[in-house]
Amino acid sequence: MTTHDALTVPAFDFVQGDSPLLVSMPHSGLNLTEAVQVGLTEQAKKLPDTDWFIPELYAFLASLGVGFIKANYSRYVIDLNRPYDDKPLYTTKTTGLFPDILFEDTPVFAEGKAPTNEHKTFCKEHIWKPYHGTIEQELARLKAKFGYAILFDAHSIAAEVPMLFEGTLPDFNWGTNEGKACDAAIANAVTQILQPNYTQVLNGRFKGGYITRHFGQPSNGIHAIQLELSQATYINDELAKQSDYQLDERKQLYITQQLKDVIEALTAIAL
């Protein structure tokens, strides 16, 4: 490892809980390695594809005894919801383990300024592997204690991303890998708890990324579900158009209560 590659903050924060549920936040990070920071385009420096304010929206987890793991580095450093070997998750256009395009289909890095392969290897070893290893160990602990474990992968995305999908996303986009990642009772619980003013879809454009697909093994007592939350449910829309990402306090009040209801519904399930 060189000084150039050193992590300035821990790869992630992990808080252990005492319920069968673990919440993962792989795209919440805002930190950059030096090698990534020096190469970003001006637009990429605004980190537009971040899952903005996910830790703030789920700030109630500790009060419910629910554990969580939260990434500290941006997905532009390494995307923790992609496989180690970087095999594509979707047949449609998407981004990989080391994104080179923004969701607006412009470059992440200035020409000739992308990180080296050595830096990528460093990030796989010091960010990706520890994050996934911690999830694996914690799910095993929860299963041993409760007889089963549930992984909730928490994401958010802009309501409109033409490169990835047509039109406008529903508010709540649930992914269970077409039902392969969890017991049907889990999808039923979360979809039934939503207030009617929120729109939702199950296994629509987002069916669950690598984390959901890899860890969700219901036959082995480990279940996983992904939520891709539309940022229109909590972001100030006008500021977001200017790449200025701020919480809308009124929206936040309602969405936080809805998310809390979702998490409580999951902790109440007995599998």
LINPEUR-V949923 format. One record per residue. RES is the residue in three letters. OMEGA is omega in radians with two decimals (NA if undefined). NEAR is the number of other C-alpha atoms within 8 Angstrom. D_FIRST is the distance of its C-alpha to the first C-alpha in Angstrom with 2 decimals. Layout:
{{RES/OMEGA/NEAR/D_FIRST} {RES/OMEGA/NEAR/D_FIRST}}
//
This chain:
{{MET/3.08/5/0.00} {THR/3.09/5/3.78} {THR/-3.13/5/6.79} {HIS/-3.09/6/8.11} {ASP/-2.98/11/6.29} {ALA/3.05/8/7.07} {LEU/-3.12/7/10.21} {THR/3.04/5/13.22} {VAL/3.10/6/15.48} {PRO/-3.12/7/15.50} {ALA/-3.11/12/15.19} {PHE/2.99/11/18.91} {ASP/-3.14/9/21.93} {PHE/3.08/8/23.99} {VAL/-3.11/7/27.53} {GLN/3.12/8/29.50} {GLY/3.12/11/33.11} {ASP/3.02/7/36.30} {SER/3.13/10/37.60} {PRO/-3.02/12/37.00} {LEU/3.01/14/35.21} {LEU/3.11/16/31.52} {VAL/3.12/12/30.69} {SER/3.13/11/27.49} {MET/-2.99/14/26.52} {PRO/-3.08/14/23.73} {HIS/-3.10/13/24.47} {SER/-2.99/16/25.17} {GLY/3.13/12/21.90} {LEU/-3.10/9/22.10} {ASN/3.14/8/18.67} {LEU/2.93/10/16.49} {THR/-3.12/12/12.96} {GLU/-3.09/8/13.34} {ALA/3.11/10/12.87} {VAL/-3.05/12/15.65} {GLN/-3.06/9/17.80} {VAL/-3.08/7/18.37} {GLY/-3.04/11/19.60} {LEU/2.98/14/21.97} {THR/-3.13/10/25.69} {GLU/3.13/6/28.02} {GLN/-3.13/9/29.25} {ALA/3.13/12/25.86} {LYS/3.10/8/24.97} {LYS/3.13/7/27.77} {LEU/-2.99/9/25.90} {PRO/-3.05/8/29.22} {ASP/3.09/7/28.20} {THR/2.97/12/27.01} {ASP/-2.95/10/29.00} {TRP/2.95/8/30.40} {PHE/3.11/8/31.41} {ILE/3.10/12/31.02} {PRO/3.12/9/30.00} {GLU/-3.13/6/33.03} {LEU/-3.12/11/35.35} {TYR/-3.08/10/34.44} {ALA/-3.12/7/34.48} {PHE/-3.00/8/37.33} {LEU/-3.09/10/35.34} {ALA/-3.13/9/35.00} {SER/3.11/6/38.76} {LEU/-3.13/7/39.42} {GLY/-3.11/9/37.20} {VAL/3.13/15/34.94} {GLY/3.12/15/31.24} {PHE/3.04/13/28.63} {ILE/-2.98/15/24.98} {LYS/3.11/13/23.92} {ALA/3.11/14/20.89} {ASN/-3.13/13/19.50} {TYR/-3.13/14/17.70} {SER/3.05/16/19.94} {ARG/3.08/12/20.76} {TYR/3.02/11/19.79} {VAL/3.05/11/16.09} {ILE/-3.12/15/16.93} {ASP/-3.05/14/20.41} {LEU/3.12/12/20.58} {ASN/3.04/10/24.14} {ARG/-3.11/13/23.40} {PRO/-3.12/9/22.84} {TYR/-3.13/7/19.57} {ASP/3.05/4/21.27} {ASP/3.05/8/22.47} {LYS/-3.10/7/26.12} {PRO/3.12/7/28.46} {LEU/-3.08/7/30.21} {TYR/3.06/6/33.17} {THR/3.07/5/35.37} {THR/-3.09/5/35.91} {LYS/-3.12/7/33.53} {THR/3.10/7/30.39} {THR/-3.00/8/26.70} {GLY/-3.12/11/23.82} {LEU/3.07/12/20.42} {PHE/-3.03/11/19.08} {PRO/3.06/12/22.29} {ASP/3.03/10/23.44} {ILE/3.03/11/26.85} {LEU/3.08/12/28.21} {PHE/3.09/9/31.05} {GLU/3.04/8/33.37} {ASP/3.00/7/32.39} {THR/-3.02/7/30.81} {PRO/3.01/10/27.32} {VAL/-3.04/13/24.31} {PHE/3.02/13/22.69} {ALA/-3.07/10/24.48} {GLU/3.13/5/25.12} {GLY/-3.05/5/22.25} {LYS/3.13/9/19.86} {ALA/3.13/10/18.31} {PRO/-3.14/9/14.52} {THR/3.07/6/13.16} {ASN/3.10/6/12.98} {GLU/3.11/6/9.27} {HIS/3.11/10/9.08} {LYS/3.10/11/11.79} {THR/3.09/8/10.28} {PHE/-3.11/10/7.43} {CYS/3.09/11/10.59} {LYS/-3.08/11/12.64} {GLU/-2.98/9/10.73} {HIS/3.09/9/10.15} {ILE/-3.06/11/13.37} {TRP/-3.07/12/15.82} {LYS/3.12/9/15.80} {PRO/3.13/10/16.15} {TYR/-3.11/13/18.78} {HIS/3.10/8/20.79} {GLY/3.12/8/20.50} {THR/3.08/8/21.92} {ILE/-3.11/9/24.72} {GLU/-3.13/9/25.57} {GLN/-3.10/8/25.84} {GLU/3.09/10/27.85} {LEU/3.09/13/30.20} {ALA/3.11/9/30.85} {ARG/-3.12/8/31.69} {LEU/3.12/14/33.98} {LYS/3.13/13/35.70} {ALA/-3.09/8/36.34} {LYS/-3.00/7/37.82} {PHE/-3.10/8/39.84} {GLY/3.08/8/40.40} {TYR/3.09/13/38.53} {ALA/3.11/15/35.70} {ILE/3.06/12/35.44} {LEU/3.12/16/32.37} {PHE/-3.09/12/33.12} {ASP/-2.96/14/30.61} {ALA/-3.12/13/31.33} {HIS/2.92/13/31.01} {SER/-3.09/12/32.92} {ILE/3.07/11/33.62} {ALA/-3.09/8/36.03} {ALA/3.14/11/39.53} {GLU/3.09/9/39.73} {VAL/-3.02/11/37.04} {PRO/-3.13/8/39.04} {MET/-3.03/9/36.15} {LEU/-3.09/9/35.75} {PHE/3.12/8/39.32} {GLU/3.01/8/42.83} {GLY/-3.07/6/44.62} {THR/3.14/7/43.65} {LEU/2.88/8/41.82} {PRO/-3.13/11/43.62} {ASP/-3.12/13/42.45} {PHE/-3.14/12/41.06} {ASN/-3.08/17/39.44} {TRP/3.09/17/39.06} {GLY/3.12/16/37.17} {THR/-3.08/18/37.71} {ASN/3.14/11/36.99} {GLU/3.10/8/40.76} {GLY/-3.10/8/41.45} {LYS/-3.00/11/39.23} {ALA/-3.12/16/36.62} {CYS/3.03/15/39.04} {ASP/-3.12/10/42.58} {ALA/-3.14/7/45.07} {ALA/-3.12/7/45.93} {ILE/3.10/11/42.60} {ALA/3.12/12/43.19} {ASN/-3.10/8/46.80} {ALA/-3.06/11/45.92} {VAL/-3.12/11/43.67} {THR/-3.10/8/45.89} {GLN/-3.07/6/49.02} {ILE/-3.08/9/47.80} {LEU/3.03/9/47.23} {GLN/-3.05/6/49.80} {PRO/3.13/5/51.87} {ASN/3.05/4/50.83} {TYR/3.07/9/47.36} {THR/-3.11/8/47.06} {GLN/3.04/10/44.96} {VAL/3.10/9/44.22} {LEU/-3.14/9/42.90} {ASN/3.03/13/40.77} {GLY/3.12/9/41.52} {ARG/-3.13/6/38.95} {PHE/-3.08/10/36.20} {LYS/-3.05/13/36.51} {GLY/-3.14/15/33.26} {GLY/-3.06/11/29.73} {TYR/-3.09/10/27.35} {ILE/3.13/12/27.10} {THR/-3.08/17/30.91} {ARG/-3.08/13/31.48} {HIS/-3.04/7/28.98} {PHE/-3.13/12/29.78} {GLY/-3.13/15/33.46} {GLN/-3.04/13/35.26} {PRO/3.13/11/38.67} {SER/3.12/5/40.10} {ASN/3.09/5/37.51} {GLY/3.11/10/38.28} {ILE/-3.04/16/35.25} {HIS/-3.14/15/36.16} {ALA/3.08/16/34.23} {ILE/3.12/18/35.48} {GLN/2.97/15/33.93} {LEU/2.98/14/35.49} {GLU/-3.06/13/34.93} {LEU/3.08/12/36.82} {SER/3.14/14/38.35} {GLN/3.06/12/37.25} {ALA/-3.14/10/40.89} {THR/-3.09/10/41.63} {TYR/-3.10/11/39.88} {ILE/3.00/12/38.67} {ASN/-3.00/11/40.87} {ASP/-3.07/7/41.83} {GLU/3.13/6/42.93} {LEU/-3.12/10/39.82} {ALA/3.11/11/37.59} {LYS/3.13/7/39.38} {GLN/-3.11/6/38.00} {SER/3.04/8/34.41} {ASP/-2.96/7/34.99} {TYR/-3.11/9/34.22} {GLN/3.07/8/36.32} {LEU/2.95/10/37.88} {ASP/-2.99/9/41.61} {GLU/3.14/7/42.89} {ARG/3.11/6/45.95} {LYS/-3.09/11/44.10} {GLN/-3.13/12/41.46} {LEU/-3.09/8/44.22} {TYR/-3.07/8/45.50} {ILE/3.12/11/42.30} {THR/3.10/10/40.84} {GLN/3.13/8/44.03} {GLN/3.11/10/43.92} {LEU/3.09/10/40.34} {LYS/3.08/10/41.33} {ASP/3.12/9/44.28} {VAL/-3.10/12/42.05} {ILE/3.10/8/39.72} {GLU/3.09/9/42.77} {ALA/3.13/11/44.36} {LEU/3.13/11/41.38} {THR/-3.13/9/41.37} {ALA/-3.12/6/45.10} {ILE/3.03/8/44.85} {ALA/-3.09/3/45.64} {LEU/NA/3/44.54}}
//
